[in-house]
Every structure is written in structure tokens, then in C-alpha cells.
Amino acid sequence: MNWLIVVLRLLHIGAGVFWAGAVFTVARFVLPAAAAAGEEGQRFARRLMLQQKLTAAMIGSGVVTVLAGLWLFHIDSGGHEGAFVKSGMGAMLGIGALAALSALGTGIRSAVQAATLGKLAAAVEAKGGAPAPEQVRELQALGAGLARRARSVAIQLGIAVLCMAVARYVVF
């Protein structure tokens, strides 16, 4: 038994399940519910994503997933041997890897945007009273951008998961 492969698969699959599940849940349920609930819902979403560090946990699990996956790809491909990469399995794993890398990049950009939104919202709350119209516009734009990126990451991770799930069975 090759323990390195066992450990890498456990890391890749375990972190990947958390990453994809968290992103799907946030994109499909948490952010839409928070937006519908108004200011209180948005406050809850900021607490969940930033103070409770869900955003950091998603990024961390994404990094573990991608690094373990790239190492597994290197092992499976025999050092990126051309024949493997051109096979059905290699091609599907490659497409899945590209989708996951894109999702991770988009997720990192979203984390930066979420931190900006959190700082602006905290400044507005600390000031008290109603936010200035330009602050409202900026908060709304940041929130809408985060929701779009969350949906994009969910789609990219969906592609990655599907590619990984069927890779072993694709022949061409």
C-alpha cells in the first residue's frame, strides 16, 4: 500500500468535500437568504463569513484540495507523461484541475472583496445613523459582486467535481 497516495487522497477528497459543500451552501442558500432578510441578514452573513472565518476555511480547504490534487495528478501521470495527459482519464482530471484552480483564484479574489465589504460595513455601523448614499451604493455593489462570484465558484467547483467523478471511466 502506498501511504502517500492514501494520505493525499484523504486530504484531496476530505478538503474538497468541505470546500465544494460550503461554497454550494453559501451561494445557493446563505447569500440569497441574507439578501432577502435585509440589513440583519447581511449582518449575519458578514459575521458568518468573516468573524466566524468561514471564508478563510473555504480558501484553506481549497488550497489543500488543489495542492493534494496536483500532487496526485503528478503521481498518476508519471510526471506529466504525454500519453496519460492525452488519455480520457488524464484529460478529464486536467479539465477538473483547471476548473478547481479557477475556482480557487476567484474565491481568493472574493475573500479580498469580502474583507473590503466587512471593513466598510463596520465603519458605517461604528459611525451610527444612516449610511451615506455613496456608502449604500458601494455596499450594494460589493454584495452583488460577492454573490456573482460565489455562483461562479459554485459552477466551477461543480465542473471540477463532475470531472473527477467520471475521469476513471472516460475513454477516447
Secondary structure, DSSP 8 states (H G I E B T S, - for coil): --HHHHHHHHHHHHHHHHHHHHHHHIIIIIHHHHHHTTHHHHHHHHIIIIIS-HHHHHHHHHHHHHHHHHHHHHHHTTTT-HHHHHSHHHHHHHHHHHHHHHHHHHHHHHHHHHHHHHHHHHHHHHH-S---HHHHHHHHHHHHHHHHHHHHHHHHHHHHHHHHHHGGG---
